[in-house]
C-alpha cells in the first residue's frame, strides 16, 4: 500500500484526453452521499480537486485499508481507461486529510 495519495488526471497514458471529460464529476457523484441537510457530500477518500491548474481526481492512500471496494473500483477504472497517475505531494492544509 502506498502512503501517498494518488492523483488521476483527465489525460490518458497516450496523451489523449479521456472522454467524456466529465468522468471525474460523474465518478465522485456516484460515490457521494446526502446527509441530514440536503447538501451533497463527496467521499472523504475520493475527491475532485485542482492540482497544478488541472482538474484531477484525488484518491486517498488510506482508502485502501478503510474501504477496499471503493478503492478497487476507482483504481480499476483508472487502469482500464489508461489514465495518467501521479503522487500527490501537497502537504499541510492543501493535502487531503484523513477523517478523524
Steps between C-alpha positions, in 0.01 A plus 500: 500500500633843408514759775439781251174607342448437128409770249323397180495753221265532205783386275565146388840335482483555121479880562142506369232658716267242651143529377258595636677787668247497786611155624641648821172671586303186415720272709505720812124551476442125502712468815347805671210495746241726657497553875223649715530831318423494127861560395702251299814386686794357310664187632791599722728262313407585139472867414525731201767766532723731300868403504749713307210673322342176378175342620595163648363218709669449838495155655616473860758234584312407819191410295657163415489394866165661591284438191666245275200464267498872415878509470501201265217646290679832448839340436353250251317783321827691466693193388243383245482849349880544506481825696819678595576496869746673726556529872347792687796675661300782657529543876340691785157651445519434126535123548204265515421442867418166658167508686520512878 
